[in-house]
Amino acid sequence: MFKHAQLESVKAWINDPAHNAQALHVRIQRAIRQLILDGALPVGKALPASRPLAQSLGVSRDTVESAYSQLHAEGFIERRVGSGSFVSQRARCLPLRKRQRPAHSEAPVQLSRRGEALLQSGGVHNFQSPRPFAPGVAETRHFPLAIWEKLERQVYKEYGTRALEPSEPQGMAPLRRAIADYLNLERGAQASAERILILTSSQQALGLCAQVLMDPGEQVLVEDPLYQGTRKAATAAGLECLPVPVDDRGMQVDAMARLAPDAGALFLTPSHQYPTGATLSLDRRLQAIEWAHQQRAWIIEDDYDSEFHYEGRPTACVQGLDPHGRTLYIGTFTKSLFAGLRIGYLVLPPQLVAPMTAARTLQDGHTASVAQLTLARFIEGGHFGAHVRSMRTLYGRRRDALAGLVREHLGAFLAPQVPAGGLQMACHFHRDLPEDAVVKAAKAAGIDLMGLGSLYATPRNDVGLLMGFAAQTPGEMAVAVKALAKVLDGR
Ligand SMILES: Cc1ncc(COP(=O)(O)O)c(C=O)c1O
């Protein structure tokens, strides 16, 4: 017979509302299996006969029989004709859970050194959109969802169950063609479907570049200040980041060769430098291309939000200017469409297509096919261009609205540095303010900001704040700016 505690434990399990979806015999079988796994019923222990156990539990004998049959089939118990049921010898090999070993949650987990470093990096910042001022977050409330839904239905209709199959490893051809056409026309790129690798994000592209092109210990040149995702991707690959200062014409490329004659790559955000918003001047673009050519180094061009340029047309991309094929171009739909889409891409020099595609398949196979096919139609049908144009007008107004609000309500603390493009604005402190403390206090007041100091190679605590303006209406921003004024007044 079971001891009182064991019987109570079986009763508690079968009456637990969390197990309601299971049939009664399954609940009894799981409860007894749990006792065996916990070591409460040791090897060789006789189980109660089915009739008395059925009586104690208030169930039919058949129900207990079904539970025992299942335990027998799974090898937890042996049934001997004439003598009853016993915990099987095989249960000796089971890892005991509660009694003999500490619970998993109590034992400290041993990560690799790399795993520990990844954990300490904190991952890439995820803001809780739609909280005000989260940098780089797009407005999703204006997205033409009905069109997207219609196009997705068309994909299922045309492809049938073929739409459920895995994507080509390099990405679906219609999407690669649509992106290449768009980039050649709008960004002055030299792209073709054969040279495009569809990915989940530009973050994945940054990680692949860092891992596939360089060895741990190699030096790479990065902008200072720098997008954290780039620094983390490079650091995770064991690369040494050498910061190059940025001014109002972008990265000071001329300082670069002096800094690192042997660097293997240069990570750039030329359209709108992150976070300053500066556009890399043409002479510096050409200098960077020449440097990469001479050095046989790579330029990694992160063109994450060039669609949103508010002062005339954006400058053509570096990749299109590079006659030597040393530039890898990274694009993403996180800003231009929506972050949940998870589609980004690389435009590669031809000789890098095979190695990058192989490396990517090892990470996560491929990108979801239906989303790719829907996006291809969205671009081909002119909906991408139309959406970008209308959001560009909207974001331009929001940028101006935020600059006005900062001047009016936060002018005593902050000066906005109005960017020519992008979705966020750097605002500099007039006086010494503890950036970290301001960011924390703002967070508690429901406002997501990024401290600019955290983006510098040597973090400082007095630089200012990075404020996203794309995802909030001027009215919503006004409320948040006033709340932020209270936070700053309290300093
Ligand atoms: C400079 C830069 N690159 C890349 C990204 C991320 O885009 P994705 O979602 O495609 O990784 C961001 C997002 O904030 C960014 O600011």
The ligand as an SDF file (V2000), in Angstrom:
LIG
                    3D

 16 16  0  0  0  0  0  0  0  0999 V2000
   22.2920   51.1490  -36.4550 C   0  0  0  0  0  0  0  0  0  0  0  0
   21.2970   50.0510  -36.3690 C   0  0  0  0  0  0  0  0  0  0  0  0
   21.5170   48.9070  -37.0290 N   0  0  0  0  0  0  0  0  0  0  0  0
   20.6500   47.8830  -36.9340 C   0  0  0  0  0  0  0  0  0  0  0  0
   19.5160   47.9660  -36.1690 C   0  0  0  0  0  0  0  0  0  0  0  0
   18.6090   46.7700  -35.9560 C   0  0  0  0  0  0  0  0  0  0  0  0
   17.8300   46.3640  -36.9600 O   0  0  0  0  0  0  0  0  0  0  0  0
   17.3590   44.8300  -36.9590 P   0  0  0  0  0  0  0  0  0  0  0  0
   16.0660   44.7800  -36.2140 O   0  0  0  0  0  0  0  0  0  0  0  0
   17.2030   44.5160  -38.4040 O   0  0  0  0  0  0  0  0  0  0  0  0
   18.4180   44.0190  -36.3300 O   0  0  0  0  0  0  0  0  0  0  0  0
   19.2430   49.1130  -35.4630 C   0  0  0  0  0  0  0  0  0  0  0  0
   18.0520   49.1600  -34.5950 C   0  0  0  0  0  0  0  0  0  0  0  0
   17.8820   50.0200  -33.7610 O   0  0  0  0  0  0  0  0  0  0  0  0
   20.1460   50.1830  -35.5630 C   0  0  0  0  0  0  0  0  0  0  0  0
   19.9110   51.3050  -34.8810 O   0  0  0  0  0  0  0  0  0  0  0  0
  1  2  1  0
  2  3  1  0
  2 15  2  0
  3  4  2  0
  4  5  1  0
  5  6  1  0
  5 12  2  0
  6  7  1  0
  7  8  1  0
  8  9  2  0
  8 10  1  0
  8 11  1  0
 12 13  1  0
 12 15  1  0
 13 14  2  0
 15 16  1  0
M  END
$$$$
